[in-house]
């Protein structure tokens, strides 16, 4: 049930070499990806100078009569956009407003604007470096750190490729970035492990080139998906097309495994597979791995919407009826991962409804993408019991989460993770289910079409792609086993970060 997670951001950027307004492309590119962050949205456009618009909340609906007003507010043929939910920093309203992306860094006559998805681990070291050039520098989001770091290196080297190379080598964490320089250079790049998604697309007939976190940002704009940006790759855009340059080779790819289970829209494509096809296979795998439950069950239902495709997979593998007895209230738009813990139970109770007549007296398999903290999964099970379910078996497509994420998901401490403290049987008892069955790691990996060494599985294995994250996780795991609990996100505990930096 996510329980409920926060993902950092969604990125979109586009240029129209026919000099037509870029804002409509940015707007729809964000609307298509608003599932990646509900907290804020922002646009930056360029036509020789930068124009910005940033607000809290979902990307708004724009009525036809207001279109000209928006085009005047955000003129230009080039732009970037971002939707965000914070996974680091403060969460008071002032801080949230200051942390809205895209961000612009400037010094003298130089400016760089970036839209960022990911999370930075070595924040304290970067902050000190930036304060050497910008005394009094404070930041409200990791995008500020990366943007100012990029500007400093660009000023020192005079070369964008060299500046990006330095960022790739000196920033520990996950970052997928689309950006614009004061000269109108349009570019994108990924960290050396390619942890967060970012892809490139074009419509050559209309002179449009674009970057998007997910391919659905292209689909809604009738832009053709061209390629996924590679780890450690910088892509520049000119009238001749994409110029691709491999800057740093880490020797390892580590794409976020959780994208497949939860974050990505089912109609997005990663690798060569559509996400919904992968999730259907997750369901088949769970059915094959848990024949004892299948033989005892009467029906399959799902938690909409990330559990839907897996439910179909269970149905196809078993013949059990997929009973569409769970429904999401369409106009309760909050995703509970953006809420405080005290609000989660109330929100999920309002958001999901069950059709009691289809559940009463039945032994139910319910498919879900993940269990993180367990609180909202408990609410769902309680609700099924209330509607008369005889038995409740919970099928979870994502293997058991045992370790924090450092790369853009707000599950940043061991203490909050139910899977780091309890066995599968104990978790089932805590949430009130008759059984909890997780998909095996091997089956999960095979279904994605990726190899194990191409995925970031840190939250499942305690093995992280970046060195500083690994050192912080190892130290805190040792302390956690000795009874110490975290006071905040691991990468925000100064002692841990400083110690990891000196090793």
N, C-alpha and C positions, 0 to 999 in steps of 0.2 A: 504493500500500500504506500510505498515510498516513505511514509511515516513522519513527516513529509519532507521531501528533499528540496534543496535549493540548487539550481544550476546557475552558473555565473552569467552567461550572456548568449545572445545570438548576434551574428555579424552579417551585414550586407553592405555591398558597395558597388557602384556602377559608374560607367562613363559612356556618353553618347557622342561619338565623333561627328555626328551630323548636327551637333550643337543644339539638339532639342532638350527641353527641360528634363533633368534627371529625377526630380522629386517623385513623380508618379512611380518610377521603378523602385526607388528606395521605400516608398510607403508600402507598396504591395509586397516587396521582399521582406519587410518587417512583419506585416500582418500574417504572412504565411508561416512565420517562425515565432509568433508570440508565445507559443507553448514553452519556449526556452527561457522565458523570464517575464514575470508579470509586474515587477516593481516599478520599472521606469522605461522610458523610450527617448531616443534622441536622434537628431539628424544634423549633419554638417554638409553644406554644399559649397561649391567653389566655382567662381567665374573670373578669377584674377585676385579675389580676396575671399575670405571665409565667411559663411553665414551659418548661424547655429540656432537650433530650437530644441529645448530639452524640457521634459515634464515627467512627473511621477505618474504611475498607473499604466494601464494597458494602452497600446496604440489606439488612438481614437478613431471613431467613424468620421469620415469627412463627407459632408453632403455636397452635392453637385454645385450648388450656388456658392460654396465656399472655396472651390478649387482655385480660382484666380487669386484669392487672398493668400493661399498657401504658396502658390507659384511666385508671388511677389515677395513673400517672406523668405523663401528658400530658392533663390534663382541659381542658375548655373547648369552646366552640362555634365558635371562631375560631383560625386558625393559619396558619403559613407553614412551608415546608420547602425543603431545598436538597441537591443532590448536587454534588460539586466535584472538579475536578482543578486544581492550581495552575498558573497561567501567569505568575506573578510572585512575588517573595519567595523565602525560603529553603525548602529541602526536607528538612531534618532532622526527625526525628519530633516533637520539641517544637514546632517552628514549624508543622508540619502540623496538629498537634492544636489549637494556638491559632488557626489560620486556618479551622477548620471553621465553616461557616455553618448557619443564620442567625446574624447578630450582633446584639447589643443594645448601644446606647449610652445612657448615663444621666447626668444631672446634676440635683442637687437632687431635685425630685419629678417630673422629666420623663424619659421613656424612649421610645425608638423601636427597633423591631426590623425588620431587613430581610433579605430573601433576594435575592441579586444575581447576575446573569450578565453578564459583560463584562470590560473591562479599562480601567484608568485610565492616561492618559499623563502628565499633569502632577502626578505623585505628590509630588515634592519641594515644590512650592508649596503643595499642600493640606496636607501634613504640617506645614509651618511655620504655616499659618493655624490648624490645629487645636491645635497646641502652645501657641498664644497663649491658648487657653481651657482646655486640658488639659495643663499642664506635664508633661513626661516621657512624653507620648503616643508609643507605638510601635505599629506595625501589622504584621500577618502576612498580610493579604489586602486587596485593594482595597475589599472590602465594608466594612471598618473605616473607611476614608477617607470613603466616601460616606455611611455611617451617621452618623458623627460630624459631618460637614459638614452633613448634613440636620438633625441635632439642634440644632447651633449656630444655624443660620438659622431654625429653628422657634422657638427661644427668643427670638431677636431680633425676629422679626416677629409671633409669636403666631398665624401663619396657615400652614397646610400648603401651600396653593397657592403662596404667595409663597416659602416655603422651597424647594419643588421647583423653582420657576422659577429661583432663584439657582443651584441645583445644575446645572440644564440649561445655564445661561449660563457657569458658571465651572469646570465639570469637562470636560476634554478627554478624549474616549474613548468607549467603548461601555458603556451600562448599561441593562439591563432589570431592574426592581425591583418586588417585591411587599413591602408593609410593613404594620406595625401600630403605632399610637401608644398611649401609656399610657391614653388615653380610649377605646380600642377602635375607633378609626377604621381601616378596612381600605381599602388603596389600592394602586395600581400605576402605574408610569410608565416611559417610554422616553426615551432621549437624543434630541436634536433631529434625528438622522439615522435613527433606528430600526434600528441596525445588527444588534442581536441580537433574536431572536424573543420575543414574549410576547403571549398571546391571552387573551380573556375568555370565560367560559361560565357557564351557569346551568341549574338545574332549578327552575323556578318553583313547581311543585307541592310540592316538598319544602323550599322556602325556601333553596336552596343557590346561592351565587354563588362563582365561582372564577377564578383566574388560573393559567396554565400556559405554560411555554416552548413546548410542543408540544401539538397537539390530542389526541394519544394519552393525555395525562394526564386529559382529560375522558372519552374513550371508555371507559376502564377503570372509570370511576366513573359511567357512564351519565348524564353531564352533557352538555348540548347546547352545542356551539361557537357563540358569538354573533358575535365579531368579533376581528380582530387590532388590538391597540393601535397607534395611529398615532404616528409620530415626534413628539416634543415634547408628547405628550399625557399628562395625569394623569387617572386613572379612580378615582373613589371609589365605595364600595358602601354603599347604605342599604337599608332594607326596601323602598323603592320601586323599587330597581334600581340600574343603573349610572349614575353621573353623570360625563359626559365633558367635559373641559375642555382645549382646546388652549392651551398656555402659551407655547410658543416655536415660531416658524416659521422653520426654517433655509432654506426654499426648495428643499431637496433631500432626497430619500429615498436611503438607502444601505444596503439590506438585504444582509447577508453572503451572497455568492454561494456560499461553500463549504458552506452548509447544504444546498444542493440536491444536491451531489455526495457528501457524506459524513456530516455530523453527524446530520441528521434521520432519524428512523425512516421507512421507506418508506410506512407507513400514516398518516403525518402529512400535514396540509394546510397549504400556504402560498399566500396569494392565493386562487385558486379551483381550484388543482390539487393532486392527490395526488402525493406525492413519487415513488412508484413509476412513475407515468405519465411523469413528467419524465425519470426515469432510463432508461426504455425508449426514449424519444425520443433521448436521448444516444447509445444504441447504434445506432439507425437512422442518426443523423447521421454517426457514425464509419464506418459501412459505406459510406454514400454518398460520403464524402470520401476514401475509401481503397480504390478499386476494384481497384487493382493488387494489394494484399494479399489482398483478398477472393477474387480469381480464383486465387490461389496456395494458399489455405488449404483444409484438409480439415474442420476442426471448430472450434467455438467453445467455450471453457470460461470460467469466471469465478472471481474470488477472492470467496468468500462473506464477508459477505452483500451489501456495497455494490456489488459488481460483477455481481450476479445479474440485476438488472432490465435493465442495459445489454446483457448477453449475450443475453437474450431479444429485445431490440431488434435486435441484429445478426442473429440467427437469422431474425426476421421480414422483415428487409430483404433478406436474401441467400439464404435457403433452406438455408444451412449448418446442419448438425446442432448443436444446443446439447447438448454432451455433459456430463452431470453427473458429471464425473470428478474434481472437486475437492470435498472435504468438510471441514467444520470439526468438530473434536472438541468436542462439546457441553459437556463439563464442564471443559474448559480455558477458564475464563471470563475470564482476563485479556485486556484489549485492550492490545496491545503499546505503544500510545502512552503508557501510564502507567508504562512501565519505563525503566530506564537504558539507554543505548545498548549497553552490553556484554551486556545481557540480551535485546535485541530479536531477534537472530538465533536464539537458542535457543528463544525463545517462539514465533516464527512457524513454526519448523521443527516444533515440537510441535503447534501449533494447526491447521495446514492439512495435509491429506493428499491424495494423488492416487491415482487408480486406474490403475496402470501399463498394464494391458492395453488401456485405452481411449485411451492417449496414444502408446504405442510406435509409432514409425515415421510418426507423423502430423505434418502442418504445422498448428500450433496458433495460433489467435488467443485471447489471454487478456484479458478485460476487467477493468479496475481503475479505482478512483475518482481516484487522484492519485499523483504521485511528488513527494516533498518532498526527502528526503535521498538516497534511492536505495539505502540499505543493505538494507532488507528486500525490496524489489522484486528485488534481485539474488539474494537467498536463494530466492525463488519460481522465478525463471528457472533457477537452478542445479538446483533440485529437479525441474523439468520435464525438463531435460536428463538428469538421473539416471534418470528414468523412461522415457527413450527418445524424447522428442520430437525429430522431425527438424528442425523449424524452430519458433521462438517469436516471434510478433508480439505486441507489447503495445499494446493499445488503452486510452487513458487518457481518461476522461470529462471531467476538469477540465483546462482549458488549462494550459500550462506556468507554474509558479510561479517568479517571478523576484525577488520582493521580500518583505520581512518583513511580518508582521501585527502591528498594535498593539491589536487589539480582542478578544482572547480566544482566539487559537490560538497554541500554543507553537512558532511558526516565526518567531523574532524577530531573526535575524541574516542578513545576506547570505551570510556564509561557509558556513553550514550548508545552503544551498539549492543543490541540484545544478543547477537550472534557471537560476540567476543566473550560473553559471560556464561552462556547456557548452551546445553546440548539441544538437538532437534526435539527430543522428547520433552525436555523442560520448557522449551519455547511453546510447544503445542499446549502444554498445561497452562502456561501463563496467559496465552491469548484465548483459551477456552475451546480449542479445536480438538477433535478426536485424533488428528494426526497432521503434522506438517511435513511435506515432502519437497525438498529442493532438487532442482535439476542438477545432475552431476556436472562437475567442471569440464570433464572430457567431452560430454555430449554438447554442452553449451558451446565450447570452442569449435567443435566440428560443424555445428549448425551455422555459425557466423560466416564460414568460408575462409576465415583467417587461421593462421598457425598460432600456436601458443606463444611463440616468441615474437609475434607481431601485435600482441595486445597488452595493454596495461591491466594487470590483474591484482594490483596492490591491495585493494580492499578485500580480496579473497585469499591472498597468499602471504601477505606482509612482505612481498618482494616488489620494490619500487624501481622505476627506471632511472630516476635522477638521484645523484649521490647524497645530497643534503637531506632530502626527504627520507631516504633510507636510514640515515644516521639518527634523525629526530625520532622516527618511528621505533627504531631499535631501543633507544634510550628510554622512551616513555613506556614501551611494552615491558621492559625490565622493572620499571618503577610501578607500573600498574599491577604486575603480578605480586609485588611486595605490598600492595594495598593502597598505593597513592592514587588519587583521582585528579584529573586535570582541572585547572581553574578556567581554562578557555581553550580555543582551538590550538592544536599543537604548534602550528607555525606562527602563532601569535604569543607564545610563551618565550620571553626574551632569553632566559637562561638556556632553554633547549636550543634555540636558534644560534645563540652565541657559541655554545659548546660544539654544535655541529659544524659551525663555520671554521673552527680552529683545528678540527681533526683532519 
